[in-house]
Amino acid sequence: MQRRDVLKLALGSLAGAALAAHPAAAQGYPDRPIRLIVPRSAGGVLDIVARQYAEWVKTSLGSVIVENQGGGGGIIGTAMAARSTPDGYTLLLGSTSDLVLNPALNNKTGYEAKDFAPIATMAISVAAIIVHPSVPAKDLKELAAYAKANPNKLSYGSAGPGTMANLAGELFKSLAGTPDIVHVPYKGAAGGYADLIAGQVPMFAANITDQMVALHRNGKVRILAVATEQRLAIAPEIPTSAEAGYPELIAKLALGLFAPAATPAPILDTLDAVTRKCMDDEAFRAQLVKAGFEPVLGVGRRETAEFIGAEQKRWTPVVMSSGLKTQ
């Protein structure tokens, strides 16, 4: 079995015993299309997973319509999902950024993690530190040295304030001792790629995708390191942050399926079972790996809820000490 197939997002004992593989389906559910809200613009990491998932589950759930609701660093779409009728016909393809980081960063999101019923964790998306080829740095140590030798000249882009990529950039600045690197927020990572390729923004913190790996291999950008403990299946040639001399630079985004909190348990059980079956499919997991993700198996409703709680405890102090909290 491949390592990526059994990756548990460092959940350790949180995975626990799996739920029954085929709980009794909610009577008559679903009998109309399901709306799957993605709180980011099209082309980002959440959108990629949502569209692959929607395609795979159509034989079990029927039509699943992906609806991109970008803006506010994920707040707008996530709040919309939280306010939706809890009947199983509006779901959220959300992430650690949406359910953990945004509420910690902003008291006025209009939602909290408790407003959602977790269904499953599906994949990990790992952040990376990337530069334009004009930046004369081949690794993170050289980037730190270059930034110190050229104060107030470097800026970095990200998918938006409070995203995991943004925190990865800020964490690098803290660890490297380069506080004057200016953050340039975009409305989703895809919108900043053109500026990075053109050199208008010399540095980018983004979650790894197949597109970014292709740009790296073609020399359009240079990925200096991935912010995780192990090299990625999609790009084993790229060193980890630990190998690059920054073992504390860990920024991994958990992606999963959520429903409004009051959604009936039988519907959640049905969605859990369908999602487990989806994740058990080798071809589906291969699609995730090809797109730059690390698939997660066996992390259903209970385990996802426990993981969200653990991430709140881990990231809230980081946010409070980072100076990023806005309100």
C-alpha positions as CSV (number, residue, x, y, z in Angstrom):
1,M,0.0,0.0,0.0
2,Q,1.4,3.4,-0.9
3,R,2.2,5.9,1.9
4,R,-0.1,8.5,0.4
5,D,-3.0,6.0,0.7
6,V,-2.7,5.6,4.4
7,L,-1.7,9.2,5.3
8,K,-3.8,10.3,8.3
9,L,-2.9,13.9,8.4
10,A,-0.9,13.3,11.6
11,L,-4.1,12.4,13.2
12,G,-2.5,9.5,15.0
13,S,-5.1,7.9,17.3
14,L,-7.8,10.3,16.2
15,A,-8.7,8.0,13.3
16,G,-10.2,5.4,15.6
17,A,-12.5,2.7,14.5
18,A,-14.3,3.3,11.2
19,L,-18.0,3.6,11.0
20,A,-20.0,0.9,9.3
21,A,-19.4,1.0,5.6
22,H,-23.0,1.0,4.5
23,P,-25.3,2.7,7.0
24,A,-29.0,2.8,6.1
25,A,-29.5,5.6,3.7
26,A,-31.9,8.4,4.6
27,Q,-35.2,7.6,3.1
28,G,-35.6,9.3,-0.3
29,Y,-32.3,11.2,0.0
30,P,-31.2,12.6,-2.3
31,D,-34.1,13.2,-4.7
32,R,-32.8,16.5,-6.2
33,P,-29.5,18.1,-7.1
34,I,-27.0,18.8,-4.2
35,R,-25.3,22.1,-4.1
36,L,-21.6,21.9,-3.1
37,I,-20.3,25.3,-2.1
38,V,-16.6,26.0,-2.6
39,P,-15.6,29.1,-0.7
40,R,-12.8,30.0,-3.2
41,S,-12.6,31.0,-6.8
42,A,-12.4,28.5,-9.6
43,G,-9.1,26.8,-10.2
44,G,-7.9,26.7,-6.6
45,V,-7.1,23.7,-4.5
46,L,-10.6,23.4,-3.0
47,D,-12.2,23.7,-6.4
48,I,-10.1,20.9,-7.9
49,V,-11.1,18.4,-5.2
50,A,-14.8,19.5,-5.3
51,R,-15.1,18.9,-9.0
52,Q,-13.4,15.5,-8.9
53,Y,-15.6,14.5,-6.0
54,A,-18.8,15.7,-7.7
55,E,-18.0,13.7,-10.8
56,W,-17.3,10.5,-8.8
57,V,-20.3,10.5,-6.6
58,K,-22.9,11.3,-9.2
59,T,-23.7,7.5,-9.6
60,S,-24.5,7.4,-5.8
61,L,-25.9,10.9,-5.1
62,G,-27.0,12.1,-8.5
63,S,-26.2,15.6,-9.6
64,V,-23.8,17.5,-7.4
65,I,-23.5,21.1,-8.6
66,V,-20.2,22.9,-7.6
67,E,-20.8,26.5,-6.7
68,N,-17.8,28.8,-6.3
69,Q,-18.4,31.6,-3.8
70,G,-15.0,33.3,-3.5
71,G,-14.1,36.4,-1.5
72,G,-13.2,37.3,2.0
73,G,-10.5,34.6,2.2
74,G,-13.2,32.0,2.2
75,I,-15.5,33.7,4.7
76,I,-18.3,34.6,2.3
77,G,-18.9,31.1,0.9
78,T,-18.4,29.4,4.2
79,A,-20.9,31.7,6.0
80,M,-23.4,31.1,3.1
81,A,-23.1,27.3,3.7
82,A,-23.5,27.7,7.5
83,R,-26.8,29.6,7.0
84,S,-28.2,27.1,4.5
85,T,-31.1,24.8,5.2
86,P,-29.8,21.7,7.0
87,D,-31.4,19.2,4.7
88,G,-28.4,17.7,3.0
89,Y,-28.9,19.6,-0.2
90,T,-26.2,22.3,0.6
91,L,-22.8,21.0,1.5
92,L,-19.4,22.7,1.9
93,L,-16.0,21.6,0.6
94,G,-14.1,23.4,3.3
95,S,-10.7,23.5,4.8
96,T,-8.7,24.2,7.9
97,S,-8.5,27.8,6.7
98,D,-12.3,28.1,6.5
99,L,-13.3,26.4,9.7
100,V,-10.3,27.0,12.0
101,L,-8.1,29.9,10.8
102,N,-10.8,32.4,9.7
103,P,-12.8,32.3,12.9
104,A,-9.6,32.7,14.9
105,L,-8.5,35.6,12.8
106,N,-11.8,37.4,12.6
107,N,-14.6,37.6,15.2
108,K,-17.1,38.7,12.5
109,T,-17.1,35.8,10.1
110,G,-20.7,35.1,10.9
111,Y,-20.0,31.4,11.7
112,E,-17.9,29.1,13.9
113,A,-16.7,25.5,13.4
114,K,-19.6,24.4,15.6
115,D,-22.0,25.6,12.9
116,F,-21.0,22.7,10.8
117,A,-21.4,18.9,11.0
118,P,-18.2,17.3,9.7
119,I,-18.6,14.4,7.2
120,A,-15.1,13.4,6.1
121,T,-11.6,14.6,5.7
122,M,-10.5,13.8,2.1
123,A,-7.0,15.2,1.4
124,I,-4.1,17.3,2.5
125,S,-2.9,20.2,0.5
126,V,0.6,21.4,1.4
127,A,1.9,24.9,1.2
128,A,5.1,25.9,-0.4
129,I,7.5,28.8,-0.7
130,I,7.9,29.8,-4.4
131,V,9.9,32.5,-6.1
132,H,10.3,33.9,-9.6
133,P,13.5,32.9,-11.4
134,S,14.8,36.4,-11.1
135,V,15.2,35.9,-7.4
136,P,18.7,34.6,-6.9
137,A,17.9,32.0,-4.3
138,K,18.0,28.3,-4.7
139,D,16.8,27.3,-1.2
140,L,15.2,28.9,1.8
141,K,18.4,29.8,3.5
142,E,19.5,31.7,0.4
143,L,16.1,33.4,0.2
144,A,16.4,34.6,3.8
145,A,19.9,35.9,3.1
146,Y,18.7,37.7,0.0
147,A,15.8,39.3,1.8
148,K,18.1,40.5,4.6
149,A,20.6,41.9,2.1
150,N,17.8,43.7,0.2
151,P,15.5,45.1,3.0
152,N,12.0,46.3,1.9
153,K,12.4,45.0,-1.6
154,L,10.7,41.6,-1.4
155,S,7.0,41.0,-1.4
156,Y,5.0,37.7,-1.5
157,G,1.6,36.9,-2.7
158,S,-0.9,34.4,-1.3
159,A,-4.5,33.3,-1.8
160,G,-5.7,35.8,0.7
161,P,-5.5,37.0,4.3
162,G,-5.8,34.2,6.9
163,T,-5.3,31.3,4.4
164,M,-2.9,28.6,5.2
165,A,-0.6,29.9,2.5
166,N,-0.6,33.3,4.1
167,L,0.3,31.8,7.5
168,A,3.0,29.8,5.8
169,G,4.5,33.0,4.4
170,E,4.3,34.8,7.7
171,L,5.7,31.8,9.5
172,F,8.7,31.8,7.1
173,K,9.2,35.5,7.7
174,S,9.2,34.9,11.5
175,L,11.6,31.9,11.4
176,A,13.9,33.6,8.8
177,G,14.0,37.0,10.6
178,T,12.7,38.9,7.6
179,P,9.7,40.8,8.9
180,D,9.9,43.5,6.1
181,I,8.7,41.1,3.4
182,V,5.3,42.6,2.4
183,H,2.3,40.4,2.0
184,V,0.2,40.9,-1.3
185,P,-3.2,39.2,-0.9
186,Y,-5.1,37.9,-3.9
187,K,-8.6,36.6,-4.3
188,G,-7.5,33.0,-4.6
189,A,-4.1,31.7,-5.5
190,A,-5.0,31.2,-9.2
191,G,-5.3,35.0,-9.6
192,G,-1.8,35.6,-8.4
193,Y,-0.1,33.0,-10.6
194,A,0.1,35.3,-13.6
195,D,1.8,38.0,-11.5
196,L,4.3,35.5,-10.2
197,I,5.1,34.2,-13.6
198,A,5.5,37.7,-14.9
199,G,7.7,38.6,-12.0
200,Q,5.4,41.4,-10.8
201,V,5.4,39.6,-7.4
202,P,8.8,38.0,-6.8
203,M,7.7,35.5,-4.1
204,F,4.6,33.4,-3.5
205,A,3.2,31.2,-0.8
206,A,0.8,28.8,-2.3
207,N,-0.6,25.3,-1.8
208,I,1.0,22.8,-4.2
209,T,-1.0,21.9,-7.4
210,D,-0.1,20.0,-10.5
211,Q,-0.1,23.4,-12.3
212,M,2.5,24.9,-10.0
213,V,4.7,21.7,-10.2
214,A,4.6,22.0,-14.0
215,L,5.6,25.7,-13.9
216,H,8.5,24.7,-11.5
217,R,9.7,22.0,-13.9
218,N,9.4,24.3,-16.9
219,G,11.5,26.9,-15.1
220,K,8.7,29.5,-15.0
221,V,8.9,29.5,-11.2
222,R,11.1,27.9,-8.5
223,I,9.6,26.0,-5.6
224,L,12.2,26.2,-2.9
225,A,10.5,23.9,-0.3
226,V,7.2,22.3,0.6
227,A,6.1,23.0,4.2
228,T,5.7,19.5,5.4
229,E,7.7,16.7,7.0
230,Q,7.9,14.3,4.0
231,R,8.4,14.9,0.3
232,L,5.3,14.8,-1.8
233,A,4.4,12.0,-4.2
234,I,3.7,14.5,-7.0
235,A,7.2,16.1,-6.8
236,P,9.7,14.0,-4.8
237,E,12.5,16.1,-6.1
238,I,11.4,19.2,-4.1
239,P,12.9,19.3,-0.6
240,T,10.8,19.7,2.6
241,S,11.1,22.8,4.8
242,A,12.8,20.6,7.4
243,E,15.5,19.5,4.9
244,A,15.8,23.2,3.9
245,G,16.7,24.1,7.5
246,Y,13.3,25.2,8.8
247,P,11.7,22.2,10.6
248,E,9.1,24.4,12.2
249,L,7.8,25.6,8.9
250,I,4.8,23.2,8.7
251,A,1.7,24.3,6.9
252,K,-0.7,21.6,5.7
253,L,-4.3,22.3,4.8
254,A,-6.9,19.6,5.5
255,L,-9.8,19.5,3.0
256,G,-13.1,17.9,3.8
257,L,-16.8,17.7,3.4
258,F,-19.2,19.5,5.8
259,A,-22.9,20.2,6.2
260,P,-24.9,22.7,8.3
261,A,-24.8,21.6,11.9
262,A,-28.5,20.5,12.2
263,T,-28.4,18.2,9.2
264,P,-30.1,14.9,10.2
265,A,-27.8,12.1,11.2
266,P,-29.1,9.6,8.7
267,I,-28.2,12.0,5.9
268,L,-24.7,12.6,7.3
269,D,-24.3,8.8,7.6
270,T,-25.2,8.4,3.9
271,L,-22.8,11.1,2.9
272,D,-20.1,9.6,5.1
273,A,-20.5,6.2,3.5
274,V,-20.5,7.5,-0.1
275,T,-17.4,9.6,0.7
276,R,-15.6,6.6,2.2
277,K,-16.4,4.6,-0.9
278,C,-15.1,7.4,-3.0
279,M,-11.8,7.6,-1.1
280,D,-11.4,3.8,-1.3
281,D,-11.3,4.0,-5.1
282,E,-7.7,3.8,-6.2
283,A,-8.4,5.7,-9.4
284,F,-9.9,8.6,-7.4
285,R,-6.9,8.7,-5.1
286,A,-4.6,8.7,-8.1
287,Q,-6.4,11.8,-9.4
288,L,-5.9,13.5,-6.2
289,V,-2.2,12.7,-6.1
290,K,-1.8,13.8,-9.8
291,A,-3.3,17.2,-8.8
292,G,-0.9,17.6,-5.9
293,F,-2.8,16.3,-2.9
294,E,-2.1,13.6,-0.4
295,P,-5.3,11.5,0.1
296,V,-6.6,10.6,3.5
297,L,-8.4,7.4,4.3
298,G,-10.7,6.4,7.1
299,V,-11.3,9.9,8.6
300,G,-15.0,10.2,8.8
301,R,-17.5,12.2,10.9
302,R,-16.1,11.7,14.4
303,E,-12.5,11.8,13.5
304,T,-12.9,14.9,11.5
305,A,-14.7,16.6,14.4
306,E,-11.8,15.7,16.7
307,F,-9.2,16.9,14.2
308,I,-10.9,20.3,13.9
309,G,-10.9,20.6,17.6
310,A,-7.2,19.8,17.8
311,E,-6.4,22.2,15.0
312,Q,-8.2,25.0,16.9
313,K,-6.0,24.4,19.9
314,R,-2.9,24.3,17.7
315,W,-3.5,27.4,15.5
316,T,-5.4,29.8,17.7
317,P,-2.3,30.7,19.8
318,V,-0.3,31.1,16.6
319,V,-2.9,33.5,15.2
320,M,-3.0,35.5,18.4
321,S,0.7,35.9,18.5
322,S,1.1,36.6,14.8
323,G,-0.5,40.0,14.7
324,L,-2.8,38.9,11.9
325,K,-6.1,39.0,13.9
326,T,-8.2,41.7,12.3
327,Q,-11.2,42.1,14.6
